[in-house]
Amino acid sequence: MTYQKDDRAVRMVDFDAIQVGDETELSHLLTKEDVQLFASLTGDFNPLHTDEEFAKKTLFQKPVVHGMLSASFISTMIGMFLPGGGALWMSQTLEFINPAHVGDIIRVVAGVKQKSLATRVLVLQVVVTNQLGKELIRGQSTVKVLEVKNEEKSMDHNVKGAVLITGGSRGIGAATAHKLAADGFPVVINYLSAEEGAQRVVNQIIQEGGRAIALKADVASLEQVKKLFISAEETFGPIQSVVHCAAPGNVPQPFNKLDWDAFQSQIDIHLKGAFNCAKCALPKMVEAKFGSMVFIGTVYTEGVPPVQQARYVVAKAALTSLARCLAAEYGPMNIRVNVVAPGMTQTEMIADLPDKVKMLTKMQTPLRRLAEPEDIAHTIAFLLNPASRHITGQTIAVCGGAVML
């Protein structure tokens, strides 16, 4: 990759591709014009460099090219070839061994001696020789490779990658599918048993001019999730975003009636499902240096949790912690992971709750209403939008103010 401006091409740095042992060279014919230009630029008119009669009276018998003129081509090497554009020269050691003269062809050879991934710093061993192979200069350069923003990848959503929505056949998942498809995203709707509902959502999206497919998979199974990703990519290409909405049924139960299997059923879908999706999505996201994941949490992980909901709240709390860990680890690769935490929302999950409980929750909410699935979907859409590009590792409560963090 090169940077082109004013008819000059600069080799741009690919830091990941640079390896210890890599070596590059350049050559230059030293001329009288070079010496005069260097003297005019620096103000160094030492007659040893610029006056032939004076130089004849020295042991060299002829003018010596400024040592720093020859050494300045190390800068050319660093800025143009190794590492190339975007490199910053930090320090230099130099040993001047033999003089250079007008008419010499100097050869600058630089090799990578050390590489630090953490600091993006290279140590280069540099040797300058003449056309006879005589060593003129030897030194060591320390160079920092700057990170240059790739605006196209980090901000441009003109071409929108596919979004996987687990549990997309109904409720918050279905509302999210409709919203994202309307925003121009190709949508992959994952379901486990609700094939009819998933296909209905797909048909509605297609009728509205969007793109969608429905794919069956148990998100608790890594093998099934792998197959899900393969099938999705065959249709829409790599998954750019994941929205994890899948959730098992959840009937309130007192703790003394629960066994571990009851906890495990929630953990398998909420936590392991997110784990499996992340395992399959992240390699392509890392390769593209772009991606976003949104997990559906709950506001009930904050403050006093509701009674008889231990297995649900515990699984969601673990899911929220996973999102933060992934956000911290993959943020440097421009991959964002966030949680949307709804309060009580008008979905099938609360269909069996007594009206009295719903009414009480509504009256305790500052906005005096329960959330609709579309309220959650709009927040998810925002987190997949370039407008949220500096938000990661966050839990955004969508609860009408019932919980204020």
Contacts in CASP RR format, 6 or more apart in sequence:
PFRMAT RR
TARGET T0000
AUTHOR 0000-0000-0000
METHOD contacts of the structure
MODEL  1
MTYQKDDRAVRMVDFDAIQVGDETELSHLLTKEDVQLFASLTGDFNPLHT
DEEFAKKTLFQKPVVHGMLSASFISTMIGMFLPGGGALWMSQTLEFINPA
HVGDIIRVVAGVKQKSLATRVLVLQVVVTNQLGKELIRGQSTVKVLEVKN
EEKSMDHNVKGAVLITGGSRGIGAATAHKLAADGFPVVINYLSAEEGAQR
VVNQIIQEGGRAIALKADVASLEQVKKLFISAEETFGPIQSVVHCAAPGN
VPQPFNKLDWDAFQSQIDIHLKGAFNCAKCALPKMVEAKFGSMVFIGTVY
TEGVPPVQQARYVVAKAALTSLARCLAAEYGPMNIRVNVVAPGMTQTEMI
ADLPDKVKMLTKMQTPLRRLAEPEDIAHTIAFLLNPASRHITGQTIAVCG
GAVML
1 11 0 8 1.000
1 12 0 8 1.000
1 14 0 8 1.000
2 9 0 8 1.000
2 10 0 8 1.000
2 11 0 8 1.000
2 12 0 8 1.000
3 9 0 8 1.000
3 10 0 8 1.000
3 12 0 8 1.000
3 85 0 8 1.000
4 10 0 8 1.000
10 79 0 8 1.000
10 80 0 8 1.000
10 84 0 8 1.000
10 85 0 8 1.000
11 80 0 8 1.000
11 81 0 8 1.000
11 84 0 8 1.000
11 85 0 8 1.000
12 84 0 8 1.000
12 85 0 8 1.000
12 86 0 8 1.000
13 83 0 8 1.000
13 84 0 8 1.000
13 85 0 8 1.000
13 86 0 8 1.000
13 87 0 8 1.000
13 145 0 8 1.000
15 83 0 8 1.000
15 120 0 8 1.000
15 145 0 8 1.000
18 82 0 8 1.000
18 83 0 8 1.000
18 112 0 8 1.000
18 115 0 8 1.000
18 122 0 8 1.000
18 145 0 8 1.000
19 112 0 8 1.000
19 115 0 8 1.000
20 112 0 8 1.000
20 113 0 8 1.000
20 114 0 8 1.000
20 115 0 8 1.000
21 111 0 8 1.000
21 112 0 8 1.000
21 113 0 8 1.000
22 82 0 8 1.000
22 111 0 8 1.000
22 112 0 8 1.000
23 82 0 8 1.000
23 109 0 8 1.000
23 110 0 8 1.000
23 111 0 8 1.000
23 112 0 8 1.000
24 77 0 8 1.000
24 81 0 8 1.000
24 82 0 8 1.000
24 109 0 8 1.000
24 110 0 8 1.000
24 111 0 8 1.000
25 107 0 8 1.000
25 108 0 8 1.000
25 109 0 8 1.000
25 110 0 8 1.000
26 73 0 8 1.000
26 76 0 8 1.000
26 77 0 8 1.000
26 80 0 8 1.000
26 81 0 8 1.000
26 107 0 8 1.000
26 108 0 8 1.000
27 105 0 8 1.000
27 106 0 8 1.000
27 107 0 8 1.000
27 108 0 8 1.000
28 73 0 8 1.000
28 76 0 8 1.000
28 105 0 8 1.000
28 106 0 8 1.000
28 108 0 8 1.000
29 103 0 8 1.000
29 104 0 8 1.000
29 105 0 8 1.000
30 65 0 8 1.000
30 69 0 8 1.000
30 70 0 8 1.000
30 100 0 8 1.000
30 101 0 8 1.000
30 102 0 8 1.000
30 103 0 8 1.000
30 104 0 8 1.000
30 105 0 8 1.000
30 106 0 8 1.000
31 102 0 8 1.000
31 103 0 8 1.000
32 102 0 8 1.000
34 65 0 8 1.000
34 69 0 8 1.000
34 102 0 8 1.000
35 49 0 8 1.000
35 50 0 8 1.000
35 63 0 8 1.000
35 65 0 8 1.000
35 66 0 8 1.000
35 69 0 8 1.000
35 102 0 8 1.000
36 50 0 8 1.000
38 44 0 8 1.000
38 66 0 8 1.000
38 68 0 8 1.000
38 69 0 8 1.000
38 72 0 8 1.000
39 45 0 8 1.000
39 49 0 8 1.000
39 50 0 8 1.000
39 66 0 8 1.000
42 66 0 8 1.000
42 68 0 8 1.000
44 66 0 8 1.000
46 66 0 8 1.000
47 54 0 8 1.000
47 55 0 8 1.000
48 54 0 8 1.000
48 55 0 8 1.000
48 58 0 8 1.000
48 60 0 8 1.000
48 63 0 8 1.000
48 64 0 8 1.000
49 63 0 8 1.000
49 64 0 8 1.000
49 65 0 8 1.000
49 66 0 8 1.000
50 63 0 8 1.000
51 63 0 8 1.000
52 62 0 8 1.000
52 63 0 8 1.000
55 61 0 8 1.000
55 62 0 8 1.000
55 63 0 8 1.000
55 64 0 8 1.000
56 62 0 8 1.000
60 99 0 8 1.000
60 101 0 8 1.000
62 101 0 8 1.000
62 102 0 8 1.000
63 101 0 8 1.000
63 102 0 8 1.000
64 99 0 8 1.000
64 100 0 8 1.000
64 101 0 8 1.000
65 99 0 8 1.000
65 100 0 8 1.000
65 101 0 8 1.000
65 102 0 8 1.000
65 104 0 8 1.000
67 96 0 8 1.000
67 99 0 8 1.000
67 100 0 8 1.000
67 137 0 8 1.000
69 100 0 8 1.000
70 100 0 8 1.000
70 106 0 8 1.000
70 128 0 8 1.000
70 136 0 8 1.000
70 137 0 8 1.000
71 92 0 8 1.000
71 94 0 8 1.000
71 128 0 8 1.000
71 137 0 8 1.000
73 106 0 8 1.000
73 108 0 8 1.000
73 128 0 8 1.000
74 92 0 8 1.000
74 108 0 8 1.000
74 110 0 8 1.000
74 126 0 8 1.000
74 128 0 8 1.000
74 141 0 8 1.000
75 89 0 8 1.000
76 108 0 8 1.000
77 108 0 8 1.000
77 110 0 8 1.000
77 126 0 8 1.000
78 84 0 8 1.000
78 87 0 8 1.000
78 89 0 8 1.000
78 110 0 8 1.000
78 124 0 8 1.000
78 141 0 8 1.000
78 143 0 8 1.000
79 85 0 8 1.000
79 86 0 8 1.000
79 87 0 8 1.000
79 89 0 8 1.000
81 110 0 8 1.000
82 110 0 8 1.000
82 111 0 8 1.000
82 112 0 8 1.000
82 124 0 8 1.000
83 122 0 8 1.000
83 143 0 8 1.000
83 145 0 8 1.000
86 145 0 8 1.000
86 146 0 8 1.000
86 148 0 8 1.000
87 122 0 8 1.000
87 143 0 8 1.000
87 144 0 8 1.000
87 145 0 8 1.000
87 146 0 8 1.000
88 143 0 8 1.000
88 144 0 8 1.000
88 145 0 8 1.000
88 146 0 8 1.000
89 141 0 8 1.000
89 142 0 8 1.000
89 143 0 8 1.000
90 121 0 8 1.000
90 142 0 8 1.000
90 143 0 8 1.000
90 144 0 8 1.000
91 141 0 8 1.000
91 142 0 8 1.000
92 139 0 8 1.000
92 140 0 8 1.000
92 141 0 8 1.000
92 142 0 8 1.000
93 139 0 8 1.000
93 140 0 8 1.000
94 137 0 8 1.000
94 138 0 8 1.000
94 139 0 8 1.000
95 137 0 8 1.000
95 138 0 8 1.000
95 139 0 8 1.000
96 136 0 8 1.000
96 137 0 8 1.000
97 135 0 8 1.000
97 136 0 8 1.000
97 137 0 8 1.000
97 138 0 8 1.000
98 130 0 8 1.000
98 134 0 8 1.000
98 135 0 8 1.000
98 136 0 8 1.000
99 136 0 8 1.000
100 106 0 8 1.000
100 130 0 8 1.000
100 136 0 8 1.000
104 130 0 8 1.000
104 131 0 8 1.000
105 130 0 8 1.000
105 131 0 8 1.000
106 128 0 8 1.000
106 129 0 8 1.000
106 130 0 8 1.000
106 136 0 8 1.000
107 128 0 8 1.000
107 129 0 8 1.000
107 130 0 8 1.000
107 131 0 8 1.000
107 133 0 8 1.000
108 126 0 8 1.000
108 127 0 8 1.000
108 128 0 8 1.000
109 126 0 8 1.000
109 127 0 8 1.000
109 128 0 8 1.000
109 129 0 8 1.000
110 124 0 8 1.000
110 125 0 8 1.000
110 126 0 8 1.000
110 141 0 8 1.000
111 124 0 8 1.000
111 125 0 8 1.000
111 126 0 8 1.000
112 122 0 8 1.000
112 123 0 8 1.000
112 124 0 8 1.000
113 123 0 8 1.000
113 124 0 8 1.000
113 125 0 8 1.000
113 140 0 8 1.000
114 121 0 8 1.000
114 122 0 8 1.000
114 123 0 8 1.000
115 121 0 8 1.000
115 122 0 8 1.000
115 123 0 8 1.000
116 122 0 8 1.000
119 144 0 8 1.000
120 144 0 8 1.000
120 145 0 8 1.000
120 146 0 8 1.000
120 147 0 8 1.000
121 142 0 8 1.000
121 143 0 8 1.000
121 144 0 8 1.000
121 145 0 8 1.000
122 142 0 8 1.000
122 143 0 8 1.000
122 144 0 8 1.000
122 145 0 8 1.000
123 140 0 8 1.000
123 141 0 8 1.000
123 142 0 8 1.000
123 143 0 8 1.000
124 140 0 8 1.000
124 141 0 8 1.000
124 142 0 8 1.000
124 143 0 8 1.000
125 139 0 8 1.000
125 140 0 8 1.000
126 137 0 8 1.000
126 138 0 8 1.000
126 139 0 8 1.000
126 140 0 8 1.000
126 141 0 8 1.000
127 135 0 8 1.000
127 137 0 8 1.000
127 138 0 8 1.000
127 139 0 8 1.000
128 135 0 8 1.000
128 136 0 8 1.000
128 137 0 8 1.000
128 138 0 8 1.000
129 135 0 8 1.000
129 136 0 8 1.000
130 136 0 8 1.000
150 289 0 8 1.000
153 288 0 8 1.000
153 289 0 8 1.000
153 290 0 8 1.000
153 334 0 8 1.000
154 290 0 8 1.000
154 334 0 8 1.000
154 386 0 8 1.000
154 389 0 8 1.000
155 386 0 8 1.000
155 389 0 8 1.000
156 386 0 8 1.000
157 385 0 8 1.000
157 386 0 8 1.000
160 183 0 8 1.000
160 184 0 8 1.000
160 185 0 8 1.000
160 186 0 8 1.000
160 240 0 8 1.000
161 185 0 8 1.000
161 186 0 8 1.000
161 236 0 8 1.000
161 237 0 8 1.000
161 238 0 8 1.000
161 239 0 8 1.000
161 240 0 8 1.000
161 241 0 8 1.000
162 185 0 8 1.000
162 186 0 8 1.000
162 187 0 8 1.000
162 188 0 8 1.000
162 232 0 8 1.000
162 233 0 8 1.000
162 235 0 8 1.000
162 236 0 8 1.000
162 237 0 8 1.000
162 238 0 8 1.000
162 239 0 8 1.000
162 240 0 8 1.000
162 241 0 8 1.000
163 180 0 8 1.000
163 185 0 8 1.000
163 186 0 8 1.000
163 187 0 8 1.000
163 188 0 8 1.000
163 239 0 8 1.000
163 240 0 8 1.000
163 241 0 8 1.000
163 242 0 8 1.000
163 243 0 8 1.000
163 384 0 8 1.000
164 188 0 8 1.000
164 190 0 8 1.000
164 228 0 8 1.000
164 229 0 8 1.000
164 232 0 8 1.000
164 239 0 8 1.000
164 241 0 8 1.000
164 242 0 8 1.000
164 243 0 8 1.000
164 277 0 8 1.000
164 281 0 8 1.000
165 173 0 8 1.000
165 176 0 8 1.000
165 177 0 8 1.000
165 180 0 8 1.000
165 187 0 8 1.000
165 188 0 8 1.000
165 189 0 8 1.000
165 190 0 8 1.000
165 243 0 8 1.000
165 245 0 8 1.000
166 190 0 8 1.000
166 219 0 8 1.000
166 242 0 8 1.000
166 243 0 8 1.000
166 244 0 8 1.000
166 245 0 8 1.000
166 246 0 8 1.000
166 273 0 8 1.000
166 277 0 8 1.000
167 173 0 8 1.000
167 189 0 8 1.000
167 190 0 8 1.000
167 191 0 8 1.000
167 192 0 8 1.000
167 245 0 8 1.000
167 246 0 8 1.000
167 247 0 8 1.000
168 174 0 8 1.000
168 176 0 8 1.000
168 177 0 8 1.000
168 189 0 8 1.000
168 190 0 8 1.000
168 191 0 8 1.000
168 198 0 8 1.000
168 201 0 8 1.000
168 245 0 8 1.000
168 246 0 8 1.000
169 189 0 8 1.000
169 191 0 8 1.000
169 194 0 8 1.000
169 195 0 8 1.000
169 197 0 8 1.000
169 198 0 8 1.000
169 200 0 8 1.000
169 201 0 8 1.000
169 214 0 8 1.000
170 194 0 8 1.000
170 197 0 8 1.000
170 347 0 8 1.000
170 348 0 8 1.000
171 245 0 8 1.000
171 347 0 8 1.000
171 348 0 8 1.000
171 373 0 8 1.000
172 245 0 8 1.000
172 296 0 8 1.000
172 342 0 8 1.000
172 345 0 8 1.000
172 347 0 8 1.000
172 373 0 8 1.000
172 376 0 8 1.000
172 377 0 8 1.000
173 243 0 8 1.000
173 245 0 8 1.000
173 373 0 8 1.000
173 377 0 8 1.000
174 189 0 8 1.000
174 197 0 8 1.000
174 201 0 8 1.000
174 373 0 8 1.000
175 372 0 8 1.000
175 373 0 8 1.000
175 374 0 8 1.000
175 376 0 8 1.000
175 377 0 8 1.000
176 243 0 8 1.000
176 245 0 8 1.000
176 373 0 8 1.000
176 376 0 8 1.000
176 377 0 8 1.000
176 380 0 8 1.000
176 381 0 8 1.000
177 187 0 8 1.000
177 189 0 8 1.000
177 201 0 8 1.000
177 205 0 8 1.000
177 212 0 8 1.000
178 201 0 8 1.000
178 204 0 8 1.000
178 205 0 8 1.000
178 208 0 8 1.000
178 377 0 8 1.000
179 374 0 8 1.000
179 377 0 8 1.000
179 378 0 8 1.000
179 380 0 8 1.000
179 381 0 8 1.000
180 187 0 8 1.000
180 243 0 8 1.000
180 377 0 8 1.000
180 380 0 8 1.000
180 381 0 8 1.000
180 384 0 8 1.000
181 187 0 8 1.000
181 205 0 8 1.000
181 208 0 8 1.000
181 209 0 8 1.000
181 210 0 8 1.000
181 211 0 8 1.000
181 212 0 8 1.000
182 208 0 8 1.000
182 210 0 8 1.000
183 381 0 8 1.000
183 385 0 8 1.000
184 210 0 8 1.000
184 211 0 8 1.000
185 241 0 8 1.000
185 384 0 8 1.000
186 211 0 8 1.000
186 212 0 8 1.000
186 235 0 8 1.000
186 236 0 8 1.000
187 205 0 8 1.000
187 210 0 8 1.000
187 211 0 8 1.000
187 212 0 8 1.000
187 213 0 8 1.000
188 212 0 8 1.000
188 213 0 8 1.000
188 215 0 8 1.000
188 228 0 8 1.000
188 232 0 8 1.000
188 235 0 8 1.000
188 236 0 8 1.000
188 239 0 8 1.000
189 198 0 8 1.000
189 201 0 8 1.000
189 202 0 8 1.000
189 212 0 8 1.000
189 213 0 8 1.000
189 214 0 8 1.000
189 215 0 8 1.000
190 198 0 8 1.000
190 214 0 8 1.000
190 215 0 8 1.000
190 216 0 8 1.000
190 217 0 8 1.000
190 219 0 8 1.000
190 228 0 8 1.000
190 246 0 8 1.000
191 197 0 8 1.000
191 198 0 8 1.000
191 214 0 8 1.000
191 215 0 8 1.000
191 216 0 8 1.000
192 216 0 8 1.000
192 217 0 8 1.000
192 218 0 8 1.000
192 219 0 8 1.000
192 246 0 8 1.000
195 214 0 8 1.000
195 216 0 8 1.000
198 214 0 8 1.000
199 214 0 8 1.000
201 212 0 8 1.000
201 214 0 8 1.000
202 212 0 8 1.000
202 213 0 8 1.000
202 214 0 8 1.000
205 211 0 8 1.000
205 212 0 8 1.000
206 212 0 8 1.000
211 236 0 8 1.000
213 232 0 8 1.000
213 235 0 8 1.000
213 236 0 8 1.000
215 228 0 8 1.000
215 231 0 8 1.000
215 232 0 8 1.000
217 224 0 8 1.000
217 225 0 8 1.000
217 227 0 8 1.000
217 228 0 8 1.000
218 224 0 8 1.000
219 225 0 8 1.000
219 244 0 8 1.000
219 246 0 8 1.000
219 269 0 8 1.000
219 272 0 8 1.000
219 273 0 8 1.000
219 276 0 8 1.000
219 277 0 8 1.000
220 268 0 8 1.000
220 269 0 8 1.000
220 272 0 8 1.000
220 273 0 8 1.000
220 276 0 8 1.000
221 276 0 8 1.000
222 276 0 8 1.000
222 279 0 8 1.000
222 280 0 8 1.000
225 273 0 8 1.000
225 276 0 8 1.000
225 277 0 8 1.000
225 279 0 8 1.000
225 280 0 8 1.000
226 280 0 8 1.000
228 280 0 8 1.000
229 239 0 8 1.000
229 280 0 8 1.000
229 281 0 8 1.000
232 239 0 8 1.000
233 239 0 8 1.000
238 284 0 8 1.000
238 288 0 8 1.000
239 280 0 8 1.000
239 281 0 8 1.000
239 284 0 8 1.000
240 285 0 8 1.000
240 288 0 8 1.000
240 290 0 8 1.000
240 291 0 8 1.000
240 292 0 8 1.000
241 291 0 8 1.000
241 292 0 8 1.000
241 293 0 8 1.000
241 294 0 8 1.000
241 384 0 8 1.000
242 277 0 8 1.000
242 278 0 8 1.000
242 281 0 8 1.000
242 292 0 8 1.000
242 293 0 8 1.000
242 294 0 8 1.000
243 293 0 8 1.000
243 294 0 8 1.000
243 296 0 8 1.000
243 380 0 8 1.000
243 384 0 8 1.000
244 273 0 8 1.000
244 274 0 8 1.000
244 277 0 8 1.000
244 293 0 8 1.000
244 294 0 8 1.000
244 295 0 8 1.000
244 296 0 8 1.000
244 319 0 8 1.000
245 296 0 8 1.000
246 269 0 8 1.000
246 270 0 8 1.000
246 273 0 8 1.000
247 269 0 8 1.000
247 270 0 8 1.000
247 296 0 8 1.000
247 349 0 8 1.000
248 265 0 8 1.000
248 266 0 8 1.000
248 268 0 8 1.000
248 269 0 8 1.000
249 349 0 8 1.000
250 266 0 8 1.000
250 309 0 8 1.000
250 311 0 8 1.000
250 312 0 8 1.000
250 349 0 8 1.000
251 352 0 8 1.000
252 306 0 8 1.000
252 307 0 8 1.000
252 308 0 8 1.000
252 309 0 8 1.000
253 262 0 8 1.000
253 308 0 8 1.000
253 311 0 8 1.000
254 307 0 8 1.000
254 308 0 8 1.000
255 308 0 8 1.000
255 310 0 8 1.000
258 310 0 8 1.000
258 311 0 8 1.000
262 311 0 8 1.000
263 310 0 8 1.000
263 311 0 8 1.000
263 314 0 8 1.000
263 315 0 8 1.000
265 311 0 8 1.000
266 311 0 8 1.000
266 312 0 8 1.000
266 314 0 8 1.000
266 315 0 8 1.000
267 314 0 8 1.000
267 315 0 8 1.000
267 318 0 8 1.000
269 315 0 8 1.000
270 297 0 8 1.000
270 315 0 8 1.000
270 316 0 8 1.000
270 318 0 8 1.000
270 319 0 8 1.000
271 315 0 8 1.000
271 318 0 8 1.000
271 319 0 8 1.000
271 322 0 8 1.000
274 293 0 8 1.000
274 295 0 8 1.000
274 319 0 8 1.000
274 322 0 8 1.000
274 323 0 8 1.000
275 322 0 8 1.000
277 293 0 8 1.000
278 293 0 8 1.000
278 322 0 8 1.000
278 326 0 8 1.000
281 291 0 8 1.000
281 293 0 8 1.000
282 330 0 8 1.000
282 335 0 8 1.000
285 291 0 8 1.000
285 330 0 8 1.000
285 333 0 8 1.000
285 335 0 8 1.000
286 330 0 8 1.000
286 333 0 8 1.000
286 335 0 8 1.000
289 333 0 8 1.000
289 334 0 8 1.000
289 335 0 8 1.000
290 334 0 8 1.000
290 335 0 8 1.000
291 334 0 8 1.000
291 335 0 8 1.000
291 336 0 8 1.000
292 335 0 8 1.000
292 336 0 8 1.000
292 337 0 8 1.000
292 338 0 8 1.000
292 383 0 8 1.000
292 384 0 8 1.000
293 323 0 8 1.000
293 326 0 8 1.000
293 335 0 8 1.000
293 336 0 8 1.000
293 337 0 8 1.000
293 338 0 8 1.000
294 337 0 8 1.000
294 338 0 8 1.000
294 339 0 8 1.000
294 340 0 8 1.000
294 380 0 8 1.000
294 383 0 8 1.000
294 384 0 8 1.000
295 319 0 8 1.000
295 320 0 8 1.000
295 322 0 8 1.000
295 323 0 8 1.000
295 337 0 8 1.000
295 338 0 8 1.000
295 339 0 8 1.000
295 340 0 8 1.000
296 339 0 8 1.000
296 340 0 8 1.000
296 341 0 8 1.000
296 342 0 8 1.000
296 376 0 8 1.000
297 316 0 8 1.000
297 319 0 8 1.000
297 320 0 8 1.000
297 339 0 8 1.000
297 340 0 8 1.000
297 341 0 8 1.000
297 342 0 8 1.000
297 395 0 8 1.000
298 312 0 8 1.000
298 313 0 8 1.000
298 316 0 8 1.000
298 341 0 8 1.000
298 342 0 8 1.000
298 343 0 8 1.000
299 341 0 8 1.000
299 342 0 8 1.000
299 343 0 8 1.000
299 397 0 8 1.000
299 399 0 8 1.000
299 402 0 8 1.000
299 403 0 8 1.000
300 306 0 8 1.000
300 309 0 8 1.000
300 312 0 8 1.000
300 313 0 8 1.000
300 316 0 8 1.000
300 343 0 8 1.000
301 313 0 8 1.000
301 316 0 8 1.000
301 317 0 8 1.000
301 320 0 8 1.000
301 341 0 8 1.000
301 395 0 8 1.000
302 341 0 8 1.000
302 397 0 8 1.000
302 403 0 8 1.000
302 405 0 8 1.000
303 403 0 8 1.000
305 313 0 8 1.000
306 313 0 8 1.000
319 339 0 8 1.000
320 339 0 8 1.000
320 341 0 8 1.000
320 395 0 8 1.000
323 337 0 8 1.000
323 338 0 8 1.000
323 339 0 8 1.000
323 393 0 8 1.000
323 395 0 8 1.000
324 337 0 8 1.000
324 393 0 8 1.000
326 335 0 8 1.000
326 337 0 8 1.000
327 336 0 8 1.000
327 337 0 8 1.000
327 338 0 8 1.000
327 392 0 8 1.000
327 393 0 8 1.000
328 393 0 8 1.000
330 337 0 8 1.000
331 392 0 8 1.000
336 383 0 8 1.000
336 388 0 8 1.000
336 389 0 8 1.000
336 391 0 8 1.000
336 392 0 8 1.000
336 393 0 8 1.000
337 392 0 8 1.000
337 393 0 8 1.000
338 383 0 8 1.000
338 388 0 8 1.000
338 391 0 8 1.000
338 392 0 8 1.000
338 393 0 8 1.000
338 394 0 8 1.000
338 395 0 8 1.000
338 396 0 8 1.000
339 393 0 8 1.000
339 394 0 8 1.000
339 395 0 8 1.000
339 396 0 8 1.000
340 376 0 8 1.000
340 379 0 8 1.000
340 380 0 8 1.000
340 383 0 8 1.000
340 395 0 8 1.000
340 396 0 8 1.000
340 398 0 8 1.000
341 395 0 8 1.000
341 396 0 8 1.000
341 397 0 8 1.000
341 398 0 8 1.000
341 399 0 8 1.000
341 403 0 8 1.000
342 371 0 8 1.000
342 375 0 8 1.000
342 376 0 8 1.000
342 397 0 8 1.000
342 398 0 8 1.000
342 399 0 8 1.000
343 370 0 8 1.000
343 371 0 8 1.000
343 397 0 8 1.000
343 398 0 8 1.000
343 399 0 8 1.000
343 400 0 8 1.000
343 402 0 8 1.000
343 403 0 8 1.000
344 350 0 8 1.000
344 358 0 8 1.000
344 361 0 8 1.000
344 370 0 8 1.000
344 371 0 8 1.000
344 399 0 8 1.000
344 402 0 8 1.000
345 370 0 8 1.000
345 371 0 8 1.000
345 372 0 8 1.000
345 373 0 8 1.000
345 375 0 8 1.000
345 376 0 8 1.000
346 370 0 8 1.000
346 371 0 8 1.000
346 372 0 8 1.000
346 373 0 8 1.000
347 373 0 8 1.000
350 358 0 8 1.000
358 370 0 8 1.000
361 370 0 8 1.000
361 402 0 8 1.000
362 368 0 8 1.000
362 369 0 8 1.000
362 370 0 8 1.000
364 402 0 8 1.000
365 399 0 8 1.000
365 400 0 8 1.000
365 401 0 8 1.000
365 402 0 8 1.000
366 400 0 8 1.000
366 401 0 8 1.000
366 402 0 8 1.000
367 400 0 8 1.000
367 401 0 8 1.000
369 400 0 8 1.000
371 398 0 8 1.000
371 399 0 8 1.000
371 400 0 8 1.000
375 398 0 8 1.000
376 398 0 8 1.000
379 396 0 8 1.000
379 398 0 8 1.000
382 388 0 8 1.000
383 391 0 8 1.000
383 396 0 8 1.000
395 405 0 8 1.000
397 403 0 8 1.000
397 404 0 8 1.000
397 405 0 8 1.000
END
